[in-house]
Amino acid sequence: MISKRRSLRTALIGTLGAASLALALAGTATAATAATHTASPVASAQKDQAARAGITATPSTTSVRAWQLFRVTGKTTGIKAGGKVTLQQKQHGTWVSLPASAPVSRGGSYSLGVKLGLKGKNDLRIVNGTTASPVFDVTVR
């Protein structure tokens, strides 16, 4: 009898343990699901701002002599007036900021003068923080 009682008790404890484990796992899954669906207001605002921000860029020419002045103009959206946009050049596969920047006007436009000395095709873009314009090319001969 004692061994029968002990085996019944072991079976009962095992069943209750499995049931409580299943409930705990279900509760954890529910908590994890709820946590993944709720985002902080700050993160949501940053994602919204990043989605709205944009920059266009148009060079005044696509071919210049070395150190010849040309202009890059464009419009921005989602960037505050007075914010700076900077010219970047792709050098050896890496984007490098050049010492050419301009403030954004109230209407969101900008214009900056550029002189390049690196001969050949130059991949360029305009950036403000993590927002970048599409890449455009200017050839220096």
Residue pairs with C-beta under 8 A, 6 or more apart in sequence:
49 78
50 130
50 131
52 77
52 78
53 76
53 77
53 78
53 79
53 128
53 129
53 131
54 76
54 77
54 78
54 131
55 74
55 75
55 76
55 77
55 79
55 85
55 126
55 127
55 128
55 131
55 132
55 133
56 74
56 75
56 76
56 133
56 134
57 72
57 73
57 74
57 124
57 125
57 126
57 133
57 134
57 136
58 72
58 73
58 74
58 136
59 70
59 71
59 72
59 114
59 124
59 136
59 138
60 70
60 71
60 72
60 73
61 70
61 138
62 137
62 138
62 139
63 138
63 139
63 140
63 141
64 70
64 116
64 138
64 139
64 140
64 141
65 140
65 141
66 116
66 117
66 119
66 140
66 141
67 115
67 116
67 117
68 115
69 113
69 114
69 115
70 113
70 114
70 115
70 138
71 111
71 112
71 113
71 114
72 87
72 111
72 112
72 114
72 124
72 126
73 109
73 110
73 111
73 112
74 85
74 109
74 110
74 126
74 133
75 107
75 108
75 109
75 110
76 83
76 85
76 104
76 108
76 109
76 110
76 128
77 108
78 131
79 85
79 104
79 108
79 128
79 131
80 104
81 103
81 104
81 105
81 106
81 108
82 103
82 104
83 103
83 104
83 128
84 101
84 102
84 103
84 104
84 128
85 101
85 102
85 103
85 104
85 110
85 112
85 126
85 127
85 128
86 97
86 98
86 100
86 101
86 126
86 127
86 128
87 97
87 98
87 100
87 101
87 112
87 114
87 124
87 125
87 126
88 95
88 96
88 97
88 98
88 124
88 125
88 126
88 127
88 132
89 95
89 96
89 98
89 116
89 118
89 122
89 123
89 124
90 96
90 122
90 123
90 124
90 135
91 118
95 125
95 127
97 127
98 114
100 112
100 113
100 114
101 112
102 110
102 111
102 112
103 110
104 110
104 128
110 126
116 122
116 138
116 140
117 140
118 140
119 140
119 141
120 139
120 140
121 137
121 138
121 139
122 137
122 138
122 139
122 140
123 135
123 136
123 137
124 135
124 136
124 137
124 138
125 132
125 133
125 134
125 135
125 136
126 132
126 133
127 133
